[in-house]
Amino acid sequence: MAEDAERADSQRRQPEQVDPPQNPAATASMRRGLEAAAAEDYEAAAEAFTEAIAAAPRNANARYNLALARQRLGESDAAVLSYLRAIYLDPGLKAAYKNLGHLYRERGEDEHALEAFRGVVELDNSDGEAYTNIGDLYLEMGFFDDAALAYRQAQIVNAENALAAERLREAREEIARQAENLAELERDVDSRPHELDRYERLCDAYLMAHREKDALNLANQMVALAPDEPAAYETLALVHETMDNAEEAAATWQKIVELAPDDTEAWERLANWRQETGDLDGAIDAYNHALQLNPDATSVRFNKAEALREAQRYDEAIAIFRELAHQFSDSHDDDDLLVEVYTGLAASLNLSERHAEALEVAQKLLKHFPEDPGAPYEKASALEGLGLRDEAIAEFERAIELDPLNPGVRNDLANAYLASGRAAEAVDMAESAVALEPEFADAHETLAQALLASGRTDEAEESARRAAELHAAMGEESKS
């Protein structure tokens, strides 16, 4: 694949310093880090670059070099975070985007990899290797037309890019095969336009080809052909779900339960999509219908409890979570579900300010599932509610060790640091949350407060402005 040569190059690349920091301590640490990396002692390199960051926290190159060292050590999460911190400090750091793209690919996170490589070409539209990597991602994801465009752009940038030319031919072959398959299925529908199952096969093929509008038109034809057939509406619902049309998906499942009122799964799907649209009362009502048909449906009971918690009906949510916990605690038939149940119970107790009970549940969860990040997080929330802030901070830090790329936990820890008068740590933690999720309005708001507490007024005003913009875009009011 095209990324192989590029990845090999990034793996050979040693930490480097483009713009030396002016801080003498940081300069000395950077030098030690570079020397250690040259000797392939990446543990020592990471330690030195960490010292450089401590001396000069806004040194993007130190964070970039730390990311490279972490990547060479196989510390994938730490490397991702360091690359993102470097980009946050220096959005023009092209090498960070490129290495991050390769790292995301190694992690199987193709959407994130695509975003990273797009960052490369936004900074440098003459980077043919980045266009080739974008093409490879699109090709693997089945977006063959987009892949062809990317490979063509790679050739425009460099007419001698033989790899892009080869991959462009592969993309064109896939486009041709896909077109022929669709044409055959379309002819099949045309030959027997009253047989619903033929439409279903063609609709599935349209979705596989990412031709959602064609799939939607065809699904509507199915409904017109068989207006009393639930299967036609199920196909239409699938199309709306694929297109993230939540309101339309909910309306379609409503029609399905009208046609098939004894379909438990249909009621649950209706509830799911009502919940997605924020219609919590409607979602709970649909979950209740599903439970009337099948009182023991575990997923329905769990999802109803989640909807009740979201609707701030905490006592009802707690009751269901307790029933599920009792049912599954002894059997251990589904440990993943049990973790979710205990986490949901602890969260509901915390939200209802029953922190002592939440603490008890979180400790039980920690005892049986010590590697689950939800347990220390809920324990931290309970401890904070009980006024035990130092103990809460320790548990938030433990949660981050288990889930280092969770911006929400980082934001909560930043707030806890801030409340404890640890403004510098709050700034660092809030910046990491923003680096992980740039559209996270609450994190920008926390960062603004931490910067203000640190006496960095101008930066605080900028972060507050960004927080207000993001809250406004979501139709929310700023919390500060």
N, C-alpha and C positions, 0 to 999 in steps of 0.2 A: 504494500500500500504506500501511497505517497507520504504518509506521515512517518514511515519507517526511517527514511534517510534524515528527515528533519528531527525526529526524536533522537536518533543516534547522535546527531550534531548537538542537541541540547544536553544529552547525557555526558558528552565529552567536554562541554563548555564548563570552564572553571568560574568560580565567583570572580567578579571584576568590579572595579570602581570607576565610574564615569566621571563624576564630579566629587572630588575629595571633600569631606566635611571640614568645616573650619574649626570645630571643637577639637582641641589637642588630644583629649582622652579618647574621643571617638576615632580620631585619625590613627592613634597608636593601636587601638583594638582592631580597626579595619585592617591595618597592616599585618597584625598577627593572624587574623582570619584568612587573609589572602595567602600568606605563607603556609599556613596549615592546610588550606585547600590544595595548594600546589603540591604538597606532600601527600595528598589524599587522606589526610587525617581530618575527616569531616566532623567528628565529635568535637575536636579542638576548634575547628573553624566555626561551628555553630555556637560554641561557647563564647568565642571572641566576638562574633557578630552580635550576639545577644548583649555583650558588654558595650559594644558600640551604640546599640539602640538605647541602652540605659543612659548613656552619656549624651546622646543626641536623638531623642525619640522621633523627630520628624525627618530623619535621614532615610529617604526612600531607598537609596542604594544599599544601605546596611540591611534593610528588610528584604530587599531583592536577593542579596547574597546569602542571607540566612535561609531564604526559601530554597535556593539552590542546594545549600548544604543539607537541609532537612530532606529534600527530595533524594539526594544521593544516599542518605541514611535510611530511606524507605519510610520516613515519617510523613505519610501522605497528607493527613489532615493539617498538620502543622505547616507543611509546605504551601498548601492551598491558602491558608490564612495569611501567611507571610507575603505571598504574591499579591493577595488582595489588599493587604495593608500598604504594600509598596505602590500599588496602582492608586489607592486612595490619596496617598501623599503626592504622587507624581503621575497624573493621568496620561502623560506622554511617554511613559516607560514601556516602549514597544516590546522589549525582550520579556518583560513580565507577562504581558498578554500572551505572547507566543508560547512560553514555557507552561503557562497555566493551561492553555488550550491542550497541549500534549498531555499534561497531567490529568486533566479531566477525561481525556480519551482513555487513558490507562484505567481510570476509575469507572469507566462505562457511563459517564455522565455526558452524553452526546449534546444535549441542549446547551449545557454550560460551556462545553468545548466550542460549540458553534458561536456562542456569544463572545468567547475570548478571541477566536480567530477573526471575527468581525471587527473586534477592537483593533486588531493589528492592521487591517486594511483601511480602517477609518483614519489611522495615523499615517499609513503609508500605502497608498493605492498602487504602488509599483511592486509590492511584495508578491511575487508569483507563487512562492511556496505556500503562503497563507491562503491564496485563492485555491490552490490545489487541495490543501487540507479541508477547506470549506466544501469543495466539490466531493471529496471522499466522504465527509459526514453526510451530506445530502444523499449521496449514492446509497450509503448503508441504511439511511432512514427511509428510502423509497421515494424521495423527491427527485425524480430523474431529470425533469426539466430544469429545476434549480441547479442540480449538479452540472448539467451541460453548460449552463450559463457561467458557472464558476470556473469550469475548466477552460471555457473559451476565453474568459477574462485572463486566466493564467497565461494563455498563449498570446494574447494581445500584449501583455506585459513582457513576455519573453517568447519570441517565436520559436526558439530552439528548445523549449520545454517539452521534451519527448514524452515524459511521464504524463503530463497533462493531456497531450494529444492521444496517448493510449487510453487514458481514462475517459476522455471525451467520446472515443469510439465505443467504449463499454456502455456509457450512458445512453448514447444513441441507440445501441442494440436493445437496451432495456426499454427505452421509450417505444421502439418498434414492436417489441414483444408484448408490451402492455397494451398498445393500441390494437394489435391484432386480437388479443384476448377479449378486449372490450367489444370490438367489432363483432366477434363471434357470438358473444352473449347478447348483444343488441339484436343481431339477426335472429337469435333464438327467441327473444321476446317478440319480435315482429312476426315470427311465424305462428305463434300462439299467444296473441295479446290478451287472452282472458285467463291465463294460468298464472296464479299469484306466485308460485314458487320460482318461476323463471325471473320475475321481477326481483325477488329477494337475492338471487345469485348475482344479478347485474348490479344491484344496489351495493352489495358487499364489495364487488370489484371496483365500483366507483370510489368507495371509501378507501380501499387499499391504494388506489391511484391518487388519493388526495383530491378528488374531484367532488367536493362536498356539495356544491350547488347542483351538479347533475344528479347526485344521490338524493338530494332534497326534492327536486322536481319529480324524480321517479317514485319516491315514497309517496308523494302527494297523488300521483297517478294511481298507486296501489290503493290508497284510501278511497279515491273516486270509484275505482273498479269494485272494491269490496267494502262498502261503508259500514257493514255490520260485522266485519271480521277482525278480531283482536290482533291477529298476526300482522295485518297491514299497518295498524297503528303502532305495533311494537317496532316494526322496521322504521317508521317515521320517528318514533321516540329515540331509537338508536342513532339516527342521523342528527337529531337535535342535540343529543348528548355529546356526540363527536364534535359538533360545532360549538359546544359550550353555550347553547341557547337554553339557559336554565328555565326561563319562564315558559318557553314553548314545550320543553321536555315535560315540565310539570303538568301543563294543560293536556298534553297527549296522554300521559299516564292517567289523568283524570278520566279521559274518554275510555281508556282501556278498562278501568275498574267499573265504569258504568256498563260496559258490554260484558265483563266477566267479574261480577261482584264477589265470587268465591275464590279469586286468585290471590293467595296470600302474598306471593312475590310482587305482584303488580301493586298491591297496597303499600308494600314496603318501598318500592321504587318511587311511588308517588310521594310518600313521606320524605324520602331522601331528597328529592328535587324541591319539594316545598321548603324543606329545611335550608337547602342551598339558596333559595330566593329570599330567605328571611321570614317566611310565613311559618313561624314556629307553632302557633296554635293549630294551623292547618296540618302541619307535619305530625303533631302529637295526635290529632284526631285520626289521621291515616294510620299511624302506628297502632292506635287502639283498634281500628277495624281489622288490621292484620292479626292482632293478638286474639281477637274474638274468633278468628278462623283457626289460629294455631297458638294457643296460650304458651306453649313451650318453646317458641321460636327464639333462640338465644340472640341472634343478631338483631331481631326486632326489639327485644327487651333492652339490649345494650344501647341501640340507637335512640330508643325512646328516652332512656335515661340521659343521654347526651343532649337531646333536644330540650328536655326539662331543665337541665342545668343551664343551657344557653338562654332559656326563657326565664332564668332566675327563680325557678320553682325548685329550690334546692332540697327541701324536705322530701318531695316526691322522688327526685333523682337519687337521693341518698338511699331511700328505701329500696329502690330497684337494684342499685349497685350492691347493697348489702345482701340482698337475696342471691344475686349472681355470685358474689364472693363466697357465700356459704355453700352454694351448689358446687362450685368448681374447686374450692380449697382442698377438699379431701381427695377428689378423684385425680387431679392433675392431668386430666385428659387434654387440656389445651392451655399450656403455660403462657403462651402469647396473649390469649384472651384474659387469663387471670391477671397478668400484669396490667392490661388496659383497664380491667375492672377496678383493681385496687387503686390505680392512678386516678381513674375517674371519681372514685369514692373520696380519696384524699383531697382532690381538687374541689369537689363539691362541698366538703366539710370546711375547707379553707375559705371558700367564697361565702359560705354562710357564717363565717367567723367562729366556727367551732374548732378552734386551732388545736386544742388539747387532743380531741378525738382524731383530727387529721394527723397529728404527730404520731399517735399510736398506730394508725394505719400505715403511714409512711415507714415507720420503723419495722413493721411486719414485712412490708414490701422489700425493704433493704435486706432483711435477714434472709429471705428466700431468693431474692433476685438482686444481688449486690452490684451487678454490672448494668442494671437498667438505669438510665439517666433520670427518668421520671421520679424515682424514689428520692434521691437527695434533693431534687428540685422542690417536690411537695413538702419534704421535711424542712427545707429552708424557708418556704412560705409560711409553714406553721410556726417555726421558731421566730420568724420576723413578727408574725401576728401576736406572739406571746411576749414580744419585747426583748427577745434574746438575740440582738442584732449580730454580735460577734459570732455566735454559734451559727446563725443563719448564713453569714458570709462564708464560713467554712464549708457549709453544705452547697451553697451556690457554686463555689470553686470546685467542689467535688463533681457536681453535675456537669460543669464545663470540661473537666478532665475526661468524663465519659462521653460527652457530646460537644466537642470543641467548635463545631461549625454552626451552633444554634444561636442565632442573633437575639432571640427573645430572652434566653437565659442570661446572655451577656448584658443585655439592657437592664434586666432586673438586678444583676450584680452591680452594675454601674450605679444604679439608684441606691443600693445598699451601701456602697462605698461612700457615696455623696452624703447620705444621711449620717454616716459615721465620721464625717469631716475629712475623708481621705480623697480630696478633690483630684489630685494628680492621677491616682489609680482609677477614679471614676472617668476622667477624660480618656485614658488609655482604653478602658473597657468599652466605653460608649463609642469611641472611634472604631474599635474592632467590630462592633455591632453594625455600624453604618457601612463599613467596608464590606461586610458580608451581605448586607441587604440595603443598598443605597436608597431605596424607596421607603424605608422603615421610618415613618414620621415620629413615632414615640422615641426612637433612638436618637434622632436629630434633636428632639426636645431635651432629652436627658443630656446630650452632649452640650447643648447650649447652657444648661444650668451648671454643668460641671466646669465649663470654660469660664463662666461668670464667677463661680466660686474660686477659680484659679487666678482671677484678675485679668483674664484675656478677653476684654470687653468686645473688641472689634470682631473677633472670631465667634464669640458668643452670639452677637447680633446676627451674623451671617447664618449660623446654625439655626437660630430661632426663626429667621425668615424662611429658611428651607423647610423647617418643620411646619410652619403655617401654610406654606404652599401645598405641601403634601396632604395635610389635614383638609384643606379646602378642596383639593382635587377629589377626595373621598367623601366630601359632604359632611366632614366632621369639624368640630370646633377644637382649636388648640387647647391643651390641658393647662398650660401655664397662664 
